[in-house]
Amino acid sequence: MERRRPVRVTGFVSSVVIQPASAPCSVEIDVFDGTGTVTAIWLGQSRIPGIGPGTRLVLEGVAARRGDHRVMYNPRYEITGLPDEEEDA
């Protein structure tokens, strides 16, 4: 079993999933860093302001496995670019 460990991931949001009202409140985003995808999950949130597909951000937290996927629960984040902004502009 792989141990959980602190990580820092920089990448682009490729998808956002907001649970329906009938499910427990959470937001899940997939972040692609050029080597793979990590799913960030914020429990108890109905949305995360400023985060949508194409947003560049940095995630910091503890990585774990959920099946074959890497996940981070309630990570700290910093938005470093919005979808309509050019890199290094």
Residue pairs with C-beta under 8 A, 6 or more apart in sequence:
2 64
2 65
4 62
4 63
4 64
5 62
5 63
6 60
6 61
6 62
6 63
7 38
7 59
7 60
7 61
7 62
7 63
7 72
8 58
8 59
8 60
9 31
9 33
9 38
9 58
9 59
9 60
9 72
10 33
10 56
10 57
10 58
10 59
10 80
11 31
11 32
11 33
11 34
11 38
11 56
11 57
12 31
12 32
12 54
12 55
12 56
13 29
13 30
13 31
13 51
13 52
13 53
13 54
13 55
13 56
13 57
14 30
14 31
14 32
14 37
14 53
15 29
15 30
15 53
16 27
16 28
16 29
16 51
16 52
16 53
17 27
17 28
17 29
18 27
18 46
18 47
19 25
19 26
19 27
24 43
25 43
25 44
25 45
25 46
26 41
26 42
26 43
26 44
26 45
27 41
27 42
27 45
27 46
27 47
27 48
28 39
28 40
28 41
28 42
29 39
29 40
29 48
29 51
30 37
30 38
30 39
31 37
31 38
31 39
31 40
31 57
31 59
36 70
37 69
37 70
38 59
38 63
38 69
38 70
38 71
38 72
39 66
39 69
39 70
39 71
39 72
40 59
40 61
40 71
40 72
40 75
40 77
41 71
41 72
41 73
41 74
42 48
42 73
42 74
43 73
43 74
48 77
50 79
50 82
51 57
51 77
51 79
52 83
53 83
54 82
54 83
55 79
55 81
55 82
55 83
56 79
56 80
56 81
56 82
56 87
57 77
57 78
57 79
57 80
57 81
58 77
58 78
58 80
59 72
59 75
59 76
59 77
60 75
60 76
60 77
61 72
61 73
61 74
61 75
61 76
62 72
62 73
62 75
63 70
63 71
63 72
64 70
64 71
64 72
64 73
65 71
81 87
